Amino acid sequence: MKSAPDHTQWQAWGHFSCLRCVVRWRARINGDVVVSEQQGLETSLSQQPSADAASADMRRALLDAGKTEFANYGYDGARLERIAAKAGCAKRMLYYYFGNKKDVYLAVIEQSYSDIRESEEQLNLDALEPLQALHALAQRSFEYHEQNREFTRLVLQENFQGGEMLGQISKTELLRKAALEPIERILQRGVAQGLFKDQLSAVDVHYLISALSGFRVDHAATWHSLLQVDLLGENLRARHLQLLLDQLGALVCKEQG
């Protein structure tokens, strides 16, 4: 006779309960998976995602839902109930994975900045020629802000609060280095090859890229209403991307004598 599952086994499989793609509950007993009769389904353990994978998926779903909520309503206006509902799970899962509302917000902010840095890491900038590397980085930032408009709104919301929360996340120094050190390496290579001006600042380069990437997204609505200019239209998109690349070259490149 099979023994009843212990608390640890029930807890591990309980992570699946909030995932839409997984049946409502199951218990692991001697390598088998028992599924509730209400589901009318039995599936072998080998065909199901692991508890770790399901847990990571659930956590990511909550972070994505949280980014939408905090970007739209700010910290004070955001509601954990709406985050949980958008992620398709119970509110208690937010407390399980993160803690209170502030903890959720800090996790969302940290993940959002980590995402854009991870996107940049995929470019393998150190393998490109210096100016080509800066152009690749600028274009990635331009496209990322355009495709992840909730990120720009979230950053604006954090600035409304004076950046107070951002300074409390655990990876602040790592994120700072991830933003600036790749640019510093590119600038050093460009100077060493006689292509770039001396005494360039990675902060200046990051500022230029961020400003011309984010402004068009942040201010699209007001420019459309007041100036009747579609900053996100295809024609202006191409011009503004080229403007970014041209200004970047003007900032860093030596004048041709």
SELUMBA-724438 format. One record per residue (C-alpha): residue in three letters; chain; x, y negated, z negated. Coordinates in pm, 1 decimal, padded with zeros to 6 digits. Example, Ala and Ser with C-alpha at 12.3 -4.5 7.8 and 13.67 -1.06 7.14 Angstrom:
BEGIN
<aa: ALA | ch: A | xx: 01230.0 | yy: 00450.0 | zz: -00780.0>
<aa: SER | ch: A | xx: 01367.0 | yy: 00106.0 | zz: -00714.0>
END
This chain:
BEGIN
<aa: MET | ch: A | xx: 00000.0 | yy: 00000.0 | zz: 00000.0>
<aa: LYS | ch: A | xx: 00138.4 | yy: -00339.0 | zz: 00103.4>
<aa: SER | ch: A | xx: 00200.6 | yy: -00587.5 | zz: -00174.0>
<aa: ALA | ch: A | xx: 00040.9 | yy: -00930.2 | zz: -00166.5>
<aa: PRO | ch: A | xx: 00257.1 | yy: -01213.4 | zz: -00031.9>
<aa: ASP | ch: A | xx: 00431.0 | yy: -01420.7 | zz: -00293.0>
<aa: HIS | ch: A | xx: 00406.0 | yy: -01798.4 | zz: -00327.9>
<aa: THR | ch: A | xx: 00717.8 | yy: -01863.3 | zz: -00120.4>
<aa: GLN | ch: A | xx: 00583.9 | yy: -01662.8 | zz: 00172.2>
<aa: TRP | ch: A | xx: 00251.2 | yy: -01842.0 | zz: 00162.5>
<aa: GLN | ch: A | xx: 00422.9 | yy: -02181.0 | zz: 00143.5>
<aa: ALA | ch: A | xx: 00649.7 | yy: -02109.1 | zz: 00441.3>
<aa: TRP | ch: A | xx: 00361.7 | yy: -02008.1 | zz: 00660.7>
<aa: GLY | ch: A | xx: 00150.8 | yy: -02293.9 | zz: 00528.3>
<aa: HIS | ch: A | xx: 00359.7 | yy: -02530.7 | zz: 00740.2>
<aa: PHE | ch: A | xx: 00182.0 | yy: -02396.0 | zz: 01046.2>
<aa: SER | ch: A | xx: -00160.7 | yy: -02503.8 | zz: 00928.6>
<aa: CYS | ch: A | xx: -00131.4 | yy: -02855.8 | zz: 01067.3>
<aa: LEU | ch: A | xx: -00009.1 | yy: -02762.7 | zz: 01413.4>
<aa: ARG | ch: A | xx: -00282.6 | yy: -02753.0 | zz: 01675.1>
<aa: CYS | ch: A | xx: -00102.2 | yy: -02488.2 | zz: 01872.9>
<aa: VAL | ch: A | xx: -00081.9 | yy: -02245.2 | zz: 01581.0>
<aa: VAL | ch: A | xx: -00361.6 | yy: -02047.3 | zz: 01418.6>
<aa: ARG | ch: A | xx: -00507.6 | yy: -02179.8 | zz: 01094.5>
<aa: TRP | ch: A | xx: -00327.3 | yy: -01950.5 | zz: 00854.8>
<aa: ARG | ch: A | xx: -00118.8 | yy: -01638.4 | zz: 00840.2>
<aa: ALA | ch: A | xx: 00079.6 | yy: -01445.4 | zz: 00581.7>
<aa: ARG | ch: A | xx: 00400.7 | yy: -01253.2 | zz: 00639.7>
<aa: ILE | ch: A | xx: 00387.9 | yy: -00903.2 | zz: 00491.4>
<aa: ASN | ch: A | xx: 00669.7 | yy: -00653.3 | zz: 00557.2>
<aa: GLY | ch: A | xx: 00752.4 | yy: -00809.8 | zz: 00893.0>
<aa: ASP | ch: A | xx: 00392.0 | yy: -00818.5 | zz: 01013.8>
<aa: VAL | ch: A | xx: 00170.9 | yy: -01122.2 | zz: 01066.4>
<aa: VAL | ch: A | xx: -00183.9 | yy: -01106.0 | zz: 00936.7>
<aa: VAL | ch: A | xx: -00414.7 | yy: -01364.8 | zz: 01093.1>
<aa: SER | ch: A | xx: -00750.5 | yy: -01470.1 | zz: 00951.5>
<aa: GLU | ch: A | xx: -01051.1 | yy: -01286.9 | zz: 01085.9>
<aa: GLN | ch: A | xx: -01209.3 | yy: -01621.2 | zz: 01175.8>
<aa: GLN | ch: A | xx: -00947.2 | yy: -01662.8 | zz: 01445.3>
<aa: GLY | ch: A | xx: -01004.3 | yy: -01314.4 | zz: 01578.4>
<aa: LEU | ch: A | xx: -00639.5 | yy: -01289.7 | zz: 01674.6>
<aa: GLU | ch: A | xx: -00333.0 | yy: -01085.8 | zz: 01585.0>
<aa: THR | ch: A | xx: 00006.3 | yy: -01178.4 | zz: 01719.2>
<aa: SER | ch: A | xx: 00343.7 | yy: -01024.4 | zz: 01654.8>
<aa: LEU | ch: A | xx: 00589.6 | yy: -01225.4 | zz: 01451.1>
<aa: SER | ch: A | xx: 00840.9 | yy: -01230.4 | zz: 01734.3>
<aa: GLN | ch: A | xx: 00597.0 | yy: -01423.3 | zz: 01956.1>
<aa: GLN | ch: A | xx: 00544.5 | yy: -01704.1 | zz: 01704.4>
<aa: PRO | ch: A | xx: 00766.1 | yy: -02007.2 | zz: 01645.3>
<aa: SER | ch: A | xx: 00989.6 | yy: -01983.0 | zz: 01340.6>
<aa: ALA | ch: A | xx: 00895.6 | yy: -02163.7 | zz: 01022.3>
<aa: ASP | ch: A | xx: 01193.0 | yy: -02398.3 | zz: 01069.1>
<aa: ALA | ch: A | xx: 01093.0 | yy: -02484.8 | zz: 01425.9>
<aa: ALA | ch: A | xx: 00731.2 | yy: -02543.3 | zz: 01329.7>
<aa: SER | ch: A | xx: 00839.4 | yy: -02757.1 | zz: 01036.7>
<aa: ALA | ch: A | xx: 01062.1 | yy: -02969.9 | zz: 01262.9>
<aa: ASP | ch: A | xx: 00781.1 | yy: -03008.6 | zz: 01515.3>
<aa: MET | ch: A | xx: 00538.3 | yy: -03112.0 | zz: 01244.8>
<aa: ARG | ch: A | xx: 00780.1 | yy: -03363.6 | zz: 01100.2>
<aa: ARG | ch: A | xx: 00841.9 | yy: -03513.7 | zz: 01443.2>
<aa: ALA | ch: A | xx: 00469.2 | yy: -03536.8 | zz: 01513.6>
<aa: LEU | ch: A | xx: 00420.7 | yy: -03726.9 | zz: 01188.5>
<aa: LEU | ch: A | xx: 00709.2 | yy: -03962.7 | zz: 01269.9>
<aa: ASP | ch: A | xx: 00570.6 | yy: -04034.6 | zz: 01616.5>
<aa: ALA | ch: A | xx: 00226.1 | yy: -04101.0 | zz: 01474.4>
<aa: GLY | ch: A | xx: 00381.5 | yy: -04318.8 | zz: 01206.7>
<aa: LYS | ch: A | xx: 00568.4 | yy: -04524.8 | zz: 01464.9>
<aa: THR | ch: A | xx: 00242.6 | yy: -04597.0 | zz: 01644.7>
<aa: GLU | ch: A | xx: 00066.6 | yy: -04690.6 | zz: 01322.3>
<aa: PHE | ch: A | xx: 00337.9 | yy: -04917.0 | zz: 01181.8>
<aa: ALA | ch: A | xx: 00400.6 | yy: -05078.8 | zz: 01520.2>
<aa: ASN | ch: A | xx: 00032.7 | yy: -05163.4 | zz: 01558.2>
<aa: TYR | ch: A | xx: -00054.9 | yy: -05264.1 | zz: 01202.3>
<aa: GLY | ch: A | xx: 00270.2 | yy: -05343.3 | zz: 01024.5>
<aa: TYR | ch: A | xx: 00366.3 | yy: -05199.4 | zz: 00689.3>
<aa: ASP | ch: A | xx: 00082.8 | yy: -05354.7 | zz: 00488.9>
<aa: GLY | ch: A | xx: -00190.4 | yy: -05273.5 | zz: 00739.6>
<aa: ALA | ch: A | xx: -00081.8 | yy: -04918.1 | zz: 00814.7>
<aa: ARG | ch: A | xx: -00282.1 | yy: -04628.5 | zz: 00670.1>
<aa: LEU | ch: A | xx: -00149.9 | yy: -04283.0 | zz: 00596.9>
<aa: GLU | ch: A | xx: -00490.9 | yy: -04135.6 | zz: 00680.0>
<aa: ARG | ch: A | xx: -00463.6 | yy: -04258.4 | zz: 01038.1>
<aa: ILE | ch: A | xx: -00108.3 | yy: -04127.7 | zz: 01070.3>
<aa: ALA | ch: A | xx: -00214.5 | yy: -03782.6 | zz: 00954.1>
<aa: ALA | ch: A | xx: -00519.5 | yy: -03782.9 | zz: 01180.1>
<aa: LYS | ch: A | xx: -00312.9 | yy: -03877.7 | zz: 01485.5>
<aa: ALA | ch: A | xx: -00063.8 | yy: -03601.7 | zz: 01405.1>
<aa: GLY | ch: A | xx: -00351.1 | yy: -03355.8 | zz: 01363.2>
<aa: CYS | ch: A | xx: -00285.4 | yy: -03259.4 | zz: 01004.1>
<aa: ALA | ch: A | xx: -00387.7 | yy: -03327.6 | zz: 00646.9>
<aa: LYS | ch: A | xx: -00263.7 | yy: -03637.6 | zz: 00464.8>
<aa: ARG | ch: A | xx: -00090.5 | yy: -03422.1 | zz: 00205.6>
<aa: MET | ch: A | xx: 00165.6 | yy: -03318.0 | zz: 00467.8>
<aa: LEU | ch: A | xx: 00301.1 | yy: -03673.7 | zz: 00471.0>
<aa: TYR | ch: A | xx: 00370.2 | yy: -03646.9 | zz: 00099.6>
<aa: TYR | ch: A | xx: 00522.0 | yy: -03302.7 | zz: 00150.6>
<aa: TYR | ch: A | xx: 00766.7 | yy: -03410.0 | zz: 00420.6>
<aa: PHE | ch: A | xx: 00843.6 | yy: -03767.5 | zz: 00320.9>
<aa: GLY | ch: A | xx: 00687.1 | yy: -03889.4 | zz: -00003.4>
<aa: ASN | ch: A | xx: 00489.6 | yy: -04211.2 | zz: -00042.2>
<aa: LYS | ch: A | xx: 00402.9 | yy: -04475.6 | zz: 00217.3>
<aa: LYS | ch: A | xx: 00734.7 | yy: -04655.2 | zz: 00181.6>
<aa: ASP | ch: A | xx: 00921.8 | yy: -04328.8 | zz: 00232.7>
<aa: VAL | ch: A | xx: 00723.0 | yy: -04262.3 | zz: 00550.5>
<aa: TYR | ch: A | xx: 00801.7 | yy: -04609.9 | zz: 00681.4>
<aa: LEU | ch: A | xx: 01172.9 | yy: -04577.3 | zz: 00608.6>
<aa: ALA | ch: A | xx: 01181.7 | yy: -04240.8 | zz: 00786.7>
<aa: VAL | ch: A | xx: 01002.2 | yy: -04389.3 | zz: 01088.8>
<aa: ILE | ch: A | xx: 01241.9 | yy: -04685.1 | zz: 01108.6>
<aa: GLU | ch: A | xx: 01546.3 | yy: -04460.7 | zz: 01076.8>
<aa: GLN | ch: A | xx: 01423.0 | yy: -04216.4 | zz: 01340.4>
<aa: SER | ch: A | xx: 01328.9 | yy: -04495.7 | zz: 01581.5>
<aa: TYR | ch: A | xx: 01676.1 | yy: -04647.0 | zz: 01575.3>
<aa: SER | ch: A | xx: 01833.1 | yy: -04301.1 | zz: 01591.5>
<aa: ASP | ch: A | xx: 01631.2 | yy: -04221.7 | zz: 01903.7>
<aa: ILE | ch: A | xx: 01763.6 | yy: -04514.4 | zz: 02106.3>
<aa: ARG | ch: A | xx: 02121.2 | yy: -04444.4 | zz: 01998.2>
<aa: GLU | ch: A | xx: 02084.3 | yy: -04074.9 | zz: 02088.8>
<aa: SER | ch: A | xx: 01949.5 | yy: -04180.1 | zz: 02427.4>
<aa: GLU | ch: A | xx: 02264.3 | yy: -04387.1 | zz: 02482.5>
<aa: GLU | ch: A | xx: 02493.2 | yy: -04103.3 | zz: 02372.4>
<aa: GLN | ch: A | xx: 02366.3 | yy: -03893.2 | zz: 02662.8>
<aa: LEU | ch: A | xx: 02530.9 | yy: -04133.9 | zz: 02909.1>
<aa: ASN | ch: A | xx: 02886.8 | yy: -04011.9 | zz: 02833.4>
<aa: LEU | ch: A | xx: 03008.5 | yy: -04371.0 | zz: 02859.3>
<aa: ASP | ch: A | xx: 03372.9 | yy: -04288.0 | zz: 02786.5>
<aa: ALA | ch: A | xx: 03391.5 | yy: -04098.0 | zz: 03116.7>
<aa: LEU | ch: A | xx: 03283.5 | yy: -04401.2 | zz: 03323.5>
<aa: GLU | ch: A | xx: 03483.8 | yy: -04698.5 | zz: 03444.8>
<aa: PRO | ch: A | xx: 03448.9 | yy: -04992.0 | zz: 03199.6>
<aa: LEU | ch: A | xx: 03210.8 | yy: -05214.6 | zz: 03397.8>
<aa: GLN | ch: A | xx: 03017.4 | yy: -04911.3 | zz: 03521.1>
<aa: ALA | ch: A | xx: 02981.8 | yy: -04796.9 | zz: 03159.8>
<aa: LEU | ch: A | xx: 02846.3 | yy: -05135.0 | zz: 03047.7>
<aa: HIS | ch: A | xx: 02602.1 | yy: -05137.4 | zz: 03338.1>
<aa: ALA | ch: A | xx: 02485.5 | yy: -04785.5 | zz: 03251.3>
<aa: LEU | ch: A | xx: 02436.9 | yy: -04884.5 | zz: 02887.7>
<aa: ALA | ch: A | xx: 02246.8 | yy: -05199.9 | zz: 02984.3>
<aa: GLN | ch: A | xx: 02020.1 | yy: -05015.7 | zz: 03225.4>
<aa: ARG | ch: A | xx: 01944.6 | yy: -04747.0 | zz: 02968.2>
<aa: SER | ch: A | xx: 01850.7 | yy: -05014.9 | zz: 02712.4>
<aa: PHE | ch: A | xx: 01637.4 | yy: -05197.4 | zz: 02970.7>
<aa: GLU | ch: A | xx: 01450.0 | yy: -04879.4 | zz: 03058.3>
<aa: TYR | ch: A | xx: 01423.2 | yy: -04757.5 | zz: 02699.0>
<aa: HIS | ch: A | xx: 01256.3 | yy: -05077.4 | zz: 02578.4>
<aa: GLU | ch: A | xx: 01020.5 | yy: -05064.9 | zz: 02873.8>
<aa: GLN | ch: A | xx: 00925.5 | yy: -04701.1 | zz: 02818.7>
<aa: ASN | ch: A | xx: 00908.1 | yy: -04720.8 | zz: 02438.0>
<aa: ARG | ch: A | xx: 00712.0 | yy: -05038.2 | zz: 02374.7>
<aa: GLU | ch: A | xx: 00612.6 | yy: -04923.1 | zz: 02028.5>
<aa: PHE | ch: A | xx: 00980.1 | yy: -04943.8 | zz: 01935.6>
<aa: THR | ch: A | xx: 00996.5 | yy: -05313.8 | zz: 02021.3>
<aa: ARG | ch: A | xx: 00676.8 | yy: -05383.0 | zz: 01825.4>
<aa: LEU | ch: A | xx: 00810.7 | yy: -05187.3 | zz: 01528.7>
<aa: VAL | ch: A | xx: 01129.8 | yy: -05394.8 | zz: 01533.2>
<aa: LEU | ch: A | xx: 00922.0 | yy: -05713.4 | zz: 01543.3>
<aa: GLN | ch: A | xx: 00716.7 | yy: -05592.3 | zz: 01246.6>
<aa: GLU | ch: A | xx: 01034.6 | yy: -05523.5 | zz: 01051.2>
<aa: ASN | ch: A | xx: 01165.0 | yy: -05870.7 | zz: 01133.9>
<aa: PHE | ch: A | xx: 00842.6 | yy: -06020.5 | zz: 00999.7>
<aa: GLN | ch: A | xx: 00943.7 | yy: -05865.9 | zz: 00666.9>
<aa: GLY | ch: A | xx: 01293.9 | yy: -06010.5 | zz: 00688.4>
<aa: GLY | ch: A | xx: 01455.3 | yy: -05674.9 | zz: 00768.2>
<aa: GLU | ch: A | xx: 01414.6 | yy: -05578.4 | zz: 00403.0>
<aa: MET | ch: A | xx: 01323.5 | yy: -05215.9 | zz: 00462.9>
<aa: LEU | ch: A | xx: 01587.2 | yy: -05150.4 | zz: 00727.9>
<aa: GLY | ch: A | xx: 01859.8 | yy: -05225.2 | zz: 00477.4>
<aa: GLN | ch: A | xx: 01729.8 | yy: -04947.4 | zz: 00253.5>
<aa: ILE | ch: A | xx: 01757.4 | yy: -04654.7 | zz: 00492.1>
<aa: SER | ch: A | xx: 02034.5 | yy: -04404.9 | zz: 00429.6>
<aa: LYS | ch: A | xx: 02192.9 | yy: -04426.7 | zz: 00774.9>
<aa: THR | ch: A | xx: 02233.7 | yy: -04804.2 | zz: 00808.6>
<aa: GLU | ch: A | xx: 02611.6 | yy: -04790.0 | zz: 00847.9>
<aa: LEU | ch: A | xx: 02597.1 | yy: -04493.3 | zz: 01085.1>
<aa: LEU | ch: A | xx: 02342.0 | yy: -04670.9 | zz: 01304.0>
<aa: ARG | ch: A | xx: 02551.3 | yy: -04988.3 | zz: 01306.5>
<aa: LYS | ch: A | xx: 02855.1 | yy: -04794.4 | zz: 01422.3>
<aa: ALA | ch: A | xx: 02651.1 | yy: -04604.3 | zz: 01681.5>
<aa: ALA | ch: A | xx: 02534.9 | yy: -04934.3 | zz: 01831.9>
<aa: LEU | ch: A | xx: 02868.0 | yy: -05119.5 | zz: 01838.3>
<aa: GLU | ch: A | xx: 03154.1 | yy: -04869.1 | zz: 01854.5>
<aa: PRO | ch: A | xx: 03077.1 | yy: -04739.4 | zz: 02207.6>
<aa: ILE | ch: A | xx: 03076.9 | yy: -05100.3 | zz: 02331.2>
<aa: GLU | ch: A | xx: 03403.8 | yy: -05171.2 | zz: 02149.5>
<aa: ARG | ch: A | xx: 03569.0 | yy: -04874.1 | zz: 02321.0>
<aa: ILE | ch: A | xx: 03446.3 | yy: -04989.0 | zz: 02662.3>
<aa: LEU | ch: A | xx: 03573.8 | yy: -05341.5 | zz: 02604.8>
<aa: GLN | ch: A | xx: 03912.6 | yy: -05214.1 | zz: 02489.5>
<aa: ARG | ch: A | xx: 03947.6 | yy: -05002.5 | zz: 02802.6>
<aa: GLY | ch: A | xx: 03845.7 | yy: -05293.0 | zz: 03023.3>
<aa: VAL | ch: A | xx: 04100.8 | yy: -05524.3 | zz: 02862.6>
<aa: ALA | ch: A | xx: 04374.0 | yy: -05259.9 | zz: 02886.7>
<aa: GLN | ch: A | xx: 04304.8 | yy: -05221.1 | zz: 03259.9>
<aa: GLY | ch: A | xx: 04318.9 | yy: -05596.1 | zz: 03313.8>
<aa: LEU | ch: A | xx: 03951.9 | yy: -05612.3 | zz: 03411.0>
<aa: PHE | ch: A | xx: 03795.1 | yy: -05781.0 | zz: 03108.8>
<aa: LYS | ch: A | xx: 03863.4 | yy: -06102.4 | zz: 02922.6>
<aa: ASP | ch: A | xx: 04054.0 | yy: -06090.1 | zz: 02596.3>
<aa: GLN | ch: A | xx: 03888.4 | yy: -06126.9 | zz: 02254.3>
<aa: LEU | ch: A | xx: 03547.2 | yy: -06004.2 | zz: 02367.2>
<aa: SER | ch: A | xx: 03288.3 | yy: -05925.3 | zz: 02101.8>
<aa: ALA | ch: A | xx: 03083.5 | yy: -05606.4 | zz: 02096.6>
<aa: VAL | ch: A | xx: 02819.3 | yy: -05800.4 | zz: 01904.0>
<aa: ASP | ch: A | xx: 02788.4 | yy: -06052.1 | zz: 02190.6>
<aa: VAL | ch: A | xx: 02747.8 | yy: -05771.7 | zz: 02443.4>
<aa: HIS | ch: A | xx: 02491.1 | yy: -05592.8 | zz: 02227.7>
<aa: TYR | ch: A | xx: 02305.2 | yy: -05921.8 | zz: 02179.9>
<aa: LEU | ch: A | xx: 02288.6 | yy: -05993.3 | zz: 02552.9>
<aa: ILE | ch: A | xx: 02169.5 | yy: -05643.0 | zz: 02637.1>
<aa: SER | ch: A | xx: 01909.8 | yy: -05635.4 | zz: 02358.9>
<aa: ALA | ch: A | xx: 01780.9 | yy: -05984.4 | zz: 02436.2>
<aa: LEU | ch: A | xx: 01724.6 | yy: -05932.3 | zz: 02807.7>
<aa: SER | ch: A | xx: 01591.8 | yy: -05579.0 | zz: 02754.4>
<aa: GLY | ch: A | xx: 01348.4 | yy: -05656.6 | zz: 02474.6>
<aa: PHE | ch: A | xx: 01221.8 | yy: -06007.6 | zz: 02550.5>
<aa: ARG | ch: A | xx: 01027.5 | yy: -05908.5 | zz: 02861.1>
<aa: VAL | ch: A | xx: 00845.8 | yy: -05638.5 | zz: 02664.5>
<aa: ASP | ch: A | xx: 00791.2 | yy: -05839.9 | zz: 02345.6>
<aa: HIS | ch: A | xx: 00654.8 | yy: -06146.5 | zz: 02526.7>
<aa: ALA | ch: A | xx: 00476.7 | yy: -05990.3 | zz: 02824.2>
<aa: ALA | ch: A | xx: 00126.8 | yy: -06064.6 | zz: 02693.4>
<aa: THR | ch: A | xx: 00182.8 | yy: -06433.5 | zz: 02613.3>
<aa: TRP | ch: A | xx: 00370.4 | yy: -06499.0 | zz: 02936.3>
<aa: HIS | ch: A | xx: 00086.6 | yy: -06340.8 | zz: 03130.8>
<aa: SER | ch: A | xx: -00178.8 | yy: -06546.3 | zz: 02950.8>
<aa: LEU | ch: A | xx: 00002.1 | yy: -06881.1 | zz: 02945.7>
<aa: LEU | ch: A | xx: 00228.2 | yy: -06878.3 | zz: 03251.3>
<aa: GLN | ch: A | xx: 00043.9 | yy: -06617.9 | zz: 03459.9>
<aa: VAL | ch: A | xx: 00372.1 | yy: -06432.8 | zz: 03498.9>
<aa: ASP | ch: A | xx: 00378.7 | yy: -06053.4 | zz: 03483.0>
<aa: LEU | ch: A | xx: 00711.7 | yy: -05982.4 | zz: 03316.8>
<aa: LEU | ch: A | xx: 00651.7 | yy: -05609.0 | zz: 03350.3>
<aa: GLY | ch: A | xx: 00557.4 | yy: -05621.3 | zz: 03717.8>
<aa: GLU | ch: A | xx: 00774.4 | yy: -05427.2 | zz: 03960.6>
<aa: ASN | ch: A | xx: 00906.3 | yy: -05733.0 | zz: 04147.9>
<aa: LEU | ch: A | xx: 01023.9 | yy: -05913.4 | zz: 03835.7>
<aa: ARG | ch: A | xx: 01148.8 | yy: -05588.8 | zz: 03688.2>
<aa: ALA | ch: A | xx: 01409.4 | yy: -05547.1 | zz: 03960.4>
<aa: ARG | ch: A | xx: 01512.6 | yy: -05913.6 | zz: 03938.4>
<aa: HIS | ch: A | xx: 01543.6 | yy: -05910.1 | zz: 03560.7>
<aa: LEU | ch: A | xx: 01745.9 | yy: -05590.4 | zz: 03557.9>
<aa: GLN | ch: A | xx: 01983.9 | yy: -05742.7 | zz: 03810.3>
<aa: LEU | ch: A | xx: 01994.6 | yy: -06061.2 | zz: 03602.5>
<aa: LEU | ch: A | xx: 02100.5 | yy: -05856.3 | zz: 03301.3>
<aa: LEU | ch: A | xx: 02375.5 | yy: -05680.8 | zz: 03495.3>
<aa: ASP | ch: A | xx: 02498.8 | yy: -06005.4 | zz: 03650.5>
<aa: GLN | ch: A | xx: 02511.1 | yy: -06187.1 | zz: 03316.8>
<aa: LEU | ch: A | xx: 02689.7 | yy: -05894.7 | zz: 03158.7>
<aa: GLY | ch: A | xx: 02955.2 | yy: -05903.7 | zz: 03428.3>
<aa: ALA | ch: A | xx: 02991.9 | yy: -06280.7 | zz: 03391.6>
<aa: LEU | ch: A | xx: 03039.1 | yy: -06241.1 | zz: 03016.5>
<aa: VAL | ch: A | xx: 03310.2 | yy: -05976.1 | zz: 03020.7>
<aa: CYS | ch: A | xx: 03490.8 | yy: -05985.2 | zz: 03354.9>
<aa: LYS | ch: A | xx: 03793.6 | yy: -06197.8 | zz: 03430.0>
<aa: GLU | ch: A | xx: 03749.7 | yy: -06459.9 | zz: 03698.9>
<aa: GLN | ch: A | xx: 03896.2 | yy: -06357.5 | zz: 04030.6>
<aa: GLY | ch: A | xx: 04188.5 | yy: -06588.7 | zz: 04106.1>
END
